[in-house]
Amino acid sequence: MAVSYKKLWKLLIDKNMKKKDLRMATGISTTTLAKLGKDENVSTDILAKICKVLECDVGDIMEMMNDKSE
C-alpha cells in the first residue's frame, strides 16, 4: 500500500495556506515537508500535529492507495 497526501494539498488551498505556513504552524522540518510532497511515510505524531493545526481528521489529509495505481 502506498500513501497519498493529495488531500492535504487540496485542504491547504481551501484554507488559503502555503506549505511554508503549514511548516511554521506545526513546527515540522523542511525534510518532513519534502517527504509529504513525495508521498513518503511520516510518523503519526507529524500527522497529528497537522490535523490539530488544520482542525481536521487524518482521513482528511491522506489516503491509502494500491501500489499498482502509481
C-alpha positions as CSV (number, residue, x, y, z in Angstrom):
1,M,0.0,0.0,0.0
2,A,1.2,3.5,-0.8
3,V,0.2,6.7,0.8
4,S,-1.0,9.9,-0.9
5,Y,-1.2,13.4,0.6
6,K,-3.1,15.0,-2.3
7,K,-6.0,15.7,0.2
8,L,-3.6,17.7,2.3
9,W,-2.5,19.9,-0.5
10,K,-6.2,20.5,-1.6
11,L,-7.0,21.3,2.0
12,L,-4.2,23.9,2.2
13,I,-5.6,25.5,-0.9
14,D,-9.1,25.6,0.5
15,K,-7.7,27.2,3.7
16,N,-5.6,29.7,1.7
17,M,-2.4,28.3,3.3
18,K,1.0,27.7,1.8
19,K,3.3,24.8,2.6
20,K,5.6,27.3,4.4
21,D,2.6,28.4,6.6
22,L,1.9,24.8,7.5
23,R,5.5,24.2,8.4
24,M,5.7,27.2,10.6
25,A,2.3,26.5,12.3
26,T,3.2,22.8,13.0
27,G,6.9,23.1,13.7
28,I,7.7,20.3,11.2
29,S,11.0,20.4,9.4
30,T,11.6,21.1,5.8
31,T,12.7,17.5,5.4
32,T,9.4,16.2,6.7
33,L,7.5,18.6,4.4
34,A,9.6,17.2,1.5
35,K,8.6,13.7,2.5
36,L,5.0,14.7,2.4
37,G,5.5,16.2,-1.0
38,K,6.9,12.9,-2.3
39,D,4.1,10.9,-0.7
40,E,6.6,9.2,1.7
41,N,5.7,7.8,5.1
42,V,5.8,10.2,8.1
43,S,5.2,9.5,11.7
44,T,1.7,9.6,13.2
45,D,3.0,12.4,15.5
46,I,3.5,14.6,12.5
47,L,0.1,13.7,11.1
48,A,-1.5,14.5,14.4
49,K,0.3,18.0,14.5
50,I,-1.0,18.7,11.0
51,C,-4.5,17.7,11.9
52,K,-4.5,19.8,15.0
53,V,-3.4,22.9,13.1
54,L,-5.9,22.3,10.2
55,E,-8.7,21.2,12.6
56,C,-9.3,18.0,10.6
57,D,-9.0,14.2,10.8
58,V,-6.2,12.0,9.4
59,G,-8.6,10.9,6.6
60,D,-9.0,14.5,5.5
61,I,-5.2,14.8,4.7
62,M,-4.2,11.4,3.4
63,E,-5.4,8.2,1.8
64,M,-4.0,4.7,1.2
65,M,-3.7,3.6,-2.4
66,N,-2.8,0.3,-4.0
67,D,0.8,0.2,-5.3
68,K,-0.5,-0.8,-8.7
69,S,-2.2,2.6,-9.2
70,E,1.0,4.5,-9.1
